[in-house]
Amino acid sequence: MDSNSTDSFDKSESQPDHNECIKLLQLVLDDEATANERNIFEKHVCNCMPYFEIYEVDKAIKTLVKKNCCGKEIPEDLTAAIKAKVFQKAD
């Protein structure tokens, strides 16, 4: 398994915890998830509206920033700041 992967997804757990879901979401968005991790993520996100919304917002941010930053690495603090503003406006 990739060094960025989360070990708990290899176990026969029916539902990963919140922190593991966030890690898995980032692996999927960065296209670093294994086939098994992607499968678990897709099953979970279909049944969990908060993770679906987080996934859609994160995906949109990464796409927008990559498009406008000419393929440069996206700084974590920039993504976090944009995400905070998006969710602040949504409340």
C-alpha positions in Angstrom: 0.0 0.0 0.0 1.2 3.6 -0.7 2.9 5.3 2.2 0.1 7.9 2.1 -2.5 5.3 2.4 -4.5 4.5 5.5 -4.1 1.1 7.0 -7.5 0.9 8.5 -9.1 0.6 5.1 -7.5 -2.8 4.6 -9.4 -4.2 7.6 -12.9 -5.4 7.2 -14.5 -2.4 8.8 -17.9 -1.4 7.5 -17.3 2.3 8.0 -14.0 4.2 8.5 -13.9 6.9 11.2 -14.1 10.7 10.4 -10.3 11.2 10.3 -9.8 8.2 8.1 -12.5 9.4 5.7 -10.7 12.8 5.4 -7.4 11.1 4.6 -9.1 8.8 2.1 -10.9 11.8 0.5 -7.5 13.5 0.0 -6.0 10.3 -1.5 -8.8 10.0 -4.0 -8.6 13.7 -4.9 -4.8 13.4 -5.4 -5.3 10.2 -7.4 -3.2 8.3 -4.9 -5.8 5.9 -3.6 -5.6 2.2 -4.3 -8.5 0.5 -6.0 -9.7 -0.8 -2.7 -9.5 2.7 -1.0 -11.3 4.3 -4.0 -14.1 1.6 -3.8 -14.5 2.2 0.0 -14.6 6.0 -0.6 -17.2 5.7 -3.4 -19.5 3.5 -1.2 -19.1 5.9 1.7 -19.6 9.2 -0.1 -22.8 7.9 -1.8 -24.4 7.5 1.7 -22.8 10.4 3.5 -23.9 13.9 2.4 -21.3 15.8 4.5 -18.5 13.9 2.8 -20.1 14.3 -0.6 -20.2 18.0 0.0 -16.6 18.2 1.2 -15.5 16.1 -1.7 -17.3 18.3 -4.2 -15.9 21.5 -2.7 -12.4 20.1 -2.4 -12.5 18.8 -6.0 -13.7 22.2 -7.3 -11.0 24.1 -5.4 -8.2 21.8 -6.6 -9.5 22.0 -10.2 -9.8 25.8 -10.1 -6.4 26.4 -8.4 -4.6 23.9 -10.7 -6.1 25.6 -13.8 -5.1 29.1 -12.6 -1.7 28.1 -11.1 -0.3 26.5 -14.3 0.0 23.1 -12.7 2.0 24.2 -9.7 1.7 22.5 -6.4 -1.2 23.9 -4.4 -0.2 25.1 -0.9 -2.1 23.4 1.9 -2.8 26.8 3.6 -4.3 28.2 0.4 -6.7 25.3 0.1 -7.6 25.5 3.8 -8.3 29.2 3.5 -10.5 28.9 0.4 -12.4 26.0 2.0 -13.0 27.9 5.2 -14.4 30.8 3.3 -16.6 28.6 1.1 -18.1 26.8 4.2 -18.4 30.1 6.1 -20.6 31.5 3.2 -22.6 28.3 3.2 -23.6 28.6 6.8 
